[in-house]
Amino acid sequence: MAIPGIAANAYATTARLGTPGAGLSKTIGDGADVKSTSFGAMLRDVVTDVAATGRKSDAQSQAMVAGKANIVDVVTAVAETETAIASLVSVRDKVIQAYEEIMRMTI
């Protein structure tokens, strides 16, 4: 079944979310290799990746209708899209939860 591949893709996407934090080990050395990215740019990249995954799923579905694709490839692409969207929604919910918690803080 394609479940391990989907899980690996989801983990890779999640790992990319933490890439700026992974640069911490590089800053311990000389710090020359670290590139600064804003949270907005990182979020834009993730949303772009999710949209690309959706387009891939649509293309696979259209190819299946035309008789040019394998059903396993279509199901895998759709499952990857579902996983990517679920991950994005989860991150969105955590960001909203953090924002609400910050707004409840007393000054």
N, C-alpha and C positions, 0 to 999 in steps of 0.2 A: 504494500500500500504506500501511498505517497506522503503519509503523515510525518515521518521523520524528516523528509525534505522540507515540508512546510514549516515544521517546528524550527529547523535549522535556519531557514530564511527569516523567520520571525525573530529568532535570537540574534541573527546578524543585523537586522534592522534596529533592534533594541541596542545592540552594541555600538552602532553608529551614533545613536543618540548620546551616548556617553563618551564619545571620542575626545572632546575638549578636556574632560577630566582625566582621560588616559594619558594626556600630555604631561601630567604631573610628574611622572617618572623621568621625562625628558628634561623638565625644568630643574631637577635636582642636579643634573650635570652642568651644562653650560647655558641652556635655555635658548640657544640659537635656532633650534629646530621647531619651536612651538609657534604655531600660527594662531592668531586670535580670531575667533568667529563669534559673532553675536548670537544671542538666543534666537532672535528673529530670523537670521540667515539659516541657522540650523533647522528651525521649524519649517521654513520655506522649502528647504531641501527635502525634508521628510515628506511634506505634503506633495511635492513634485514626484517623489518616488512612489507614493501611494497612487497618484494619478496615472503614472506610467504603468504600474501594475494593473490598474483597471483597464487601461487601453489595451494592454497585452491580453487580458482576459476577453475583452470585446473582440479583438482580432481573432483569437482562437475560436470563439463562438461562431463568428462569421465564416471562418474557414471550415468549421464543422458542418454548417448548413450547406456550404458549397461542396461538401464531400471531400475536402482536401486535408482534413485534420483527423487525428486519432481522438477518440472519446476520452482516453486517459489524460492526454495533454490538456483537453478542455477542462476536465474536472480538476486537474492540478492547478491550472491557471485561475480558475474560479475560487478554489480553496485558498490559494495564496492571496488573492484579492480580499477575501473575507478576513483572513488573518491580519493582513495589513490594515484594513479598516478597523478591525476590533482593537488592534494595538494603538492606532491613532486616537480612537475614541477613549481608550483607557488613559492615554497621556493627557488628552484634553480634560477629562474628568479630574485628574490629579492636579492639573494646573488651575482649574476653577476652584477646586477644594483649597489649594494653597492660597489663592487670591482671597477667597472668603475668610480664611483663617487670619490672614494679614489684616484684612479690613476690620475684624473683630478685636484686634489688639488695641489696648489702651495706650495713649501717648503719654 
